[in-house]
Every structure is written in structure tokens, then in C-alpha cells.
Amino acid sequence: METTERIKEIKKQFRLYMNGVVSQSMREKGLDYKLNFGIELPRLKEIAAKFEKNHDVAQALWKENIRECKILAGLLQPVETFYPEIADIWVEDMRYPEIAELTCMNLFQHLPYASDKAFQWMADEGEYFQFCGYMLMARLLMKGGELNERAENEFLDQALTALQGESGLVCRSASTALGKYACQKGENARKLLKILHPLAGSDRREVAALIEEVKFEAESLR
């Protein structure tokens, strides 16, 4: 089946499962895709399971300004042909947190160079590069990824800066990654608690929630 035919078949599936109520709700929240079928993630995974992973199809889907196309692109993209420069292009094209988070979950965390990209993106000036960097780091930590001393210090320095930055989006993702770091072991939780101590009076909700989470982890992992 040619790429164009596969895309047509995928879009036909979208029309079968479109949810007008969800789509309208997303539009009201400012998600201005060219087209949004409002299909929920479990259903999208069912649709993706009907098709083999294919590089050309995934790349074509990503180029569409359609919510479901971008989500399916991450599900259908083969890891072995997703080169680092393509990953950068995808992140540069991101406009919504949902797409960033799902792409990190469905594709980025499985890349052989995922750790390198996480650190590269965390240090980038772009908001969505940083967001993806921290969300990807959170995924890697959840999978049991270990950081050597140098990498650990770099991650903690970058994340602490992000927590105090102007972007709420980046602050939230940094908080998520730090929370996963704290969950790995009691030593991490205690170390992070000391680092966060100067921020204890912060009026940022994400920071306050993170401190409480880390306190809980430090106690439970003793």
C-alpha cells in the first residue's frame, strides 16, 4: 500500500471515531489545529495497532496540522530510521504540551540516543525543547535510568534554574523530572530536599507541590 493510500485509510479511521464534544472542548481551550477529531488516546492506540510502523507514513502524518495525525506519527515511526536531526525538527514544530508529552512517551523515550537528547534539549533556549528535555528525562528516570555524578549535577543545576524561570510549562516539566529523580531512592530524595530548601517560600504551585512530594519520598524511602 502506498503512503498516500495508508494516510487516506488512517484518516478514514479517524472519521469513524471522531468525538465532536471533545473536539469542541479543545477548540474552546485554544487548541487551534487545522482539524481535530477529538479522538481519545486509547482509541488512537487501537487505530495505530492496525498499521505497521512506517517511516514515510509517520513523516507524512507529522507534517499535517491535525492533532490525531501528529499523535499517530509518534506511534508509527520506526525507531531505527528516526535520526537525531529529525527529532530536533519535530520538537521545533511542536505547539501543544499534549503532543510533546505523547511523543516523548510513544517515541522519544525509546530512541538509543534519548539520554543525549534529553540533556541537549534541557539546555536549549526554546520552550518546547526544554519541555521535551525534562519530560524525556522523567521517562528515562521512570525506566530506572541511572545518572553518573556529572550527569546528575548537570540535571539538577538545569532543573533548579528551570523551576525559577518564567515559563510555567518548563517549570512544570522540570518539577515532574525532579519528582521522578526523587522517587528512585532515598538518597536522591534527601539530596533534592536540601537543594530545594531555599525555595521553600516560593509562591509557585509547582515548586510547593514538588517540595511536598520530595518530603514524602524522603520519608518513605528511609
C-alpha positions as CSV (number, residue, x, y, z in Angstrom):
1,M,0.0,0.0,0.0
2,E,1.4,3.4,-1.0
3,T,2.0,6.1,1.6
4,T,-0.9,8.3,0.3
5,E,-3.2,5.3,0.5
6,R,-2.2,4.5,4.0
7,I,-2.8,8.1,5.1
8,K,-6.3,8.0,3.5
9,E,-7.1,4.8,5.3
10,I,-5.9,6.3,8.6
11,K,-8.0,9.4,8.2
12,K,-11.0,7.2,7.4
13,Q,-10.5,5.5,10.8
14,F,-10.4,9.0,12.3
15,R,-13.8,9.9,10.9
16,L,-15.3,6.7,12.3
17,Y,-14.3,7.5,15.8
18,M,-14.4,11.3,15.9
19,N,-15.8,12.9,19.0
20,G,-17.4,16.3,18.4
21,V,-17.8,17.1,22.1
22,V,-14.2,16.6,22.9
23,S,-13.1,18.4,19.8
24,Q,-15.2,21.4,20.6
25,S,-13.9,21.5,24.2
26,M,-10.3,21.5,22.9
27,R,-11.1,24.4,20.5
28,E,-12.5,26.4,23.4
29,K,-9.3,25.9,25.2
30,G,-7.3,27.4,22.4
31,L,-6.1,24.3,20.5
32,D,-6.3,25.7,17.0
33,Y,-5.4,22.7,14.9
34,K,-6.4,22.8,11.3
35,L,-8.5,19.7,12.2
36,N,-9.2,18.0,15.5
37,F,-11.3,14.8,15.6
38,G,-11.3,14.7,19.4
39,I,-10.3,11.0,19.5
40,E,-9.2,9.8,22.9
41,L,-5.7,8.2,23.3
42,P,-6.8,4.6,23.9
43,R,-8.8,4.6,20.6
44,L,-5.8,6.2,18.8
45,K,-3.6,3.4,20.0
46,E,-6.2,0.9,18.7
47,I,-6.1,2.6,15.3
48,A,-2.3,2.6,15.3
49,A,-2.2,-1.1,16.0
50,K,-3.9,-1.8,12.7
51,F,-1.0,-0.4,10.7
52,E,2.7,-1.4,10.5
53,K,5.3,1.1,11.6
54,N,6.4,3.0,8.6
55,H,8.9,5.9,8.3
56,D,7.3,7.6,5.3
57,V,3.8,7.3,6.7
58,A,4.9,8.7,10.1
59,Q,6.7,11.6,8.5
60,A,3.8,12.5,6.3
61,L,1.4,12.3,9.3
62,W,3.6,14.6,11.3
63,K,3.5,17.3,8.6
64,E,-0.3,17.5,8.9
65,N,-1.7,20.2,11.2
66,I,-4.1,17.6,12.6
67,R,-4.0,16.5,16.3
68,E,-4.6,12.8,15.6
69,C,-2.1,12.7,12.8
70,K,0.7,14.0,15.0
71,I,-0.1,11.6,17.8
72,L,-0.2,8.6,15.3
73,A,3.1,9.8,13.8
74,G,4.8,9.1,17.1
75,L,3.1,5.7,17.3
76,L,4.0,4.6,13.8
77,Q,7.6,6.0,13.5
78,P,10.2,3.2,13.5
79,V,13.0,4.0,16.0
80,E,15.8,2.8,13.7
81,T,15.1,5.5,11.0
82,F,14.3,8.3,13.3
83,Y,17.6,10.2,13.3
84,P,18.7,12.9,15.8
85,E,18.2,15.7,13.3
86,I,14.6,14.6,12.7
87,A,13.9,14.6,16.4
88,D,15.0,18.3,16.5
89,I,12.8,19.1,13.6
90,W,9.8,17.5,15.3
91,V,10.3,19.4,18.6
92,E,10.8,22.7,16.7
93,D,7.3,22.1,15.1
94,M,5.5,21.4,18.5
95,R,2.9,23.9,19.7
96,Y,0.9,22.0,22.3
97,P,2.0,20.2,25.5
98,E,-0.2,17.2,24.8
99,I,1.7,16.4,21.6
100,A,5.1,16.9,23.3
101,E,4.2,14.6,26.2
102,L,2.8,11.9,24.0
103,T,5.7,12.0,21.5
104,C,8.1,11.6,24.4
105,M,6.1,8.7,25.7
106,N,5.4,6.9,22.4
107,L,8.7,7.6,20.6
108,F,11.4,9.7,22.2
109,Q,12.0,7.5,25.3
110,H,12.7,4.5,23.1
111,L,15.4,6.2,21.0
112,P,19.0,4.9,21.5
113,Y,20.2,8.5,21.9
114,A,17.3,9.5,24.2
115,S,19.6,10.5,27.1
116,D,21.8,12.7,24.9
117,K,18.8,14.5,23.5
118,A,17.3,15.0,27.0
119,F,20.4,16.9,28.1
120,Q,20.7,18.7,24.8
121,W,17.1,19.9,24.9
122,M,17.2,20.8,28.6
123,A,20.0,23.2,27.9
124,D,18.3,24.7,24.8
125,E,16.7,28.2,24.9
126,G,13.5,27.0,23.2
127,E,10.5,26.5,25.5
128,Y,9.3,23.2,23.8
129,F,12.9,21.9,23.6
130,Q,13.3,22.4,27.3
131,F,9.8,20.9,28.0
132,C,10.6,17.8,25.9
133,G,14.0,17.6,27.5
134,Y,12.6,17.4,31.1
135,M,9.6,15.2,30.1
136,L,12.0,12.8,28.3
137,M,14.3,12.8,31.4
138,A,11.3,12.0,33.5
139,R,10.5,9.0,31.3
140,L,14.1,7.7,31.4
141,L,14.2,8.0,35.2
142,M,10.9,6.1,35.5
143,K,12.5,3.3,33.4
144,G,15.3,3.1,36.0
145,G,17.9,5.1,34.2
146,E,20.9,5.9,36.3
147,L,22.8,9.2,36.1
148,N,26.6,9.4,36.8
149,E,27.8,12.1,39.1
150,R,28.5,14.6,36.3
151,A,25.2,14.0,34.6
152,E,23.3,14.1,37.9
153,N,24.8,17.5,38.8
154,E,24.1,18.9,35.3
155,F,20.5,17.7,35.5
156,L,19.9,19.2,39.0
157,D,21.5,22.5,38.0
158,Q,19.4,22.8,34.9
159,A,16.2,21.8,36.6
160,L,16.7,24.2,39.5
161,T,17.1,27.0,37.1
162,A,14.0,25.9,35.2
163,L,12.0,25.9,38.4
164,Q,12.8,29.6,38.9
165,G,12.3,30.6,35.2
166,E,9.5,32.5,33.6
167,S,7.9,29.6,31.7
168,G,5.3,27.8,33.6
169,L,5.4,25.0,31.0
170,V,9.1,24.4,31.6
171,C,8.7,24.7,35.3
172,R,6.1,22.0,35.4
173,S,8.2,19.6,33.3
174,A,11.3,20.2,35.4
175,S,9.2,19.6,38.5
176,T,8.0,16.3,37.0
177,A,11.5,15.2,36.2
178,L,12.8,16.1,39.7
179,G,10.0,14.2,41.2
180,K,10.9,11.0,39.3
181,Y,14.5,11.5,40.3
182,A,13.5,11.7,44.0
183,C,11.4,8.5,43.6
184,Q,14.4,6.4,42.6
185,K,16.0,6.2,46.0
186,G,16.0,7.8,49.4
187,E,19.5,9.3,48.8
188,N,18.1,11.2,45.8
189,A,15.1,12.5,47.8
190,R,17.2,13.7,50.6
191,K,19.7,15.4,48.3
192,L,17.0,17.1,46.4
193,L,15.3,18.3,49.6
194,K,18.4,20.1,50.6
195,I,18.7,21.7,47.2
196,L,15.1,22.9,47.3
197,H,15.2,24.3,50.8
198,P,16.0,27.9,49.6
199,L,12.8,27.7,47.5
200,A,10.5,26.6,50.4
201,G,8.8,30.0,50.4
202,S,8.1,30.1,46.7
203,D,4.6,31.1,45.7
204,R,4.8,28.8,42.6
205,R,2.3,26.0,42.9
206,E,4.6,23.5,41.0
207,V,7.5,24.2,43.4
208,A,5.4,23.9,46.5
209,A,3.9,20.7,45.3
210,L,7.3,19.3,44.3
211,I,8.8,20.1,47.8
212,E,5.9,18.3,49.4
213,E,6.3,15.3,47.1
214,V,10.0,15.1,47.8
215,K,9.5,15.3,51.5
216,F,7.1,12.4,51.3
217,E,9.5,10.4,49.2
218,A,12.4,11.2,51.6
219,E,10.4,9.8,54.5
220,S,9.0,6.8,52.7
221,L,12.4,5.7,51.3
222,R,14.3,5.9,54.6
